[in-house]
Amino acid sequence: MMENVQFHNDGLIPAIVQDVRTGEVLMLAYMNNEALKKTVETGESHFFSRSRQELWHKGATSGNRQVVKRISVDCDRDAILLEVEPIGPACHTGKTSCFYTPLYGEGRSIRNVVHEIADEIKDRKENPVEGSYTSYLFLKGIDKVLKKIGEESAEVIIGAKNSDKSELSNEIADLLYHSLVLMEISGVTIEDVKAVLRERRTKKEAVRNG
């Protein structure tokens, strides 16, 4: 693997760290040969501190470790991408990601919104809140949620027949939300669904490539 990595003249290579579940970029750090080897050997991210000039294990002090699921190198072999399962925030400020200060553009990214909603649904199940619609659905149980999914499915059809993009978008959002509640009740995660979709695409690609 090391033969496929082009370290810079200072013996370092930039390492971008990404949440394997949401795709959010968490941080940028640097690795030397030893840090990369330690990362592969332990399955947790290790970096080289340019300021302290020493190897450091992410989360060794704070407990905010990163379990490495995949390592990739870019086309020039001079940058690394770590896809990790974060255990706690990546940033020393306590933020999920180090990249929380906007420089250009408006509003929050929509990339992680489905995961954010799924996480909130899970929290409502574990910590019910009075007046919360999600908590109400968990209280009523799966039959209530299934009824709502049936209703929302019908409204999606109506929205599509009306050729109204805004209406259809809203109805699909409602259906997705109630589906996420059902998934939480049934113990199905977004990752489970993604895995099925990936398996299907892999099979199609295999057939296509002969």
Secondary structure, DSSP 8 states (H G I E B T S, - for coil): -GGG----TTS-EEEEEEETTT--EEEEEEE-HHHHHHHHHHSB-EEEETTTTEEEETTTTTS--EEEEEEEE-TTSS-EEEEEEESS-SSTTS-S-S-----SSSS--STTHHHHHHHHHHHHHHS--TT-HHHHHHHH-HHHHHHHHHHHHHHHHHHHHTT-HHHHHHHHHHHHHHHHHHHHHHT--HHHHHHHHHHHHHHHHHHHT-
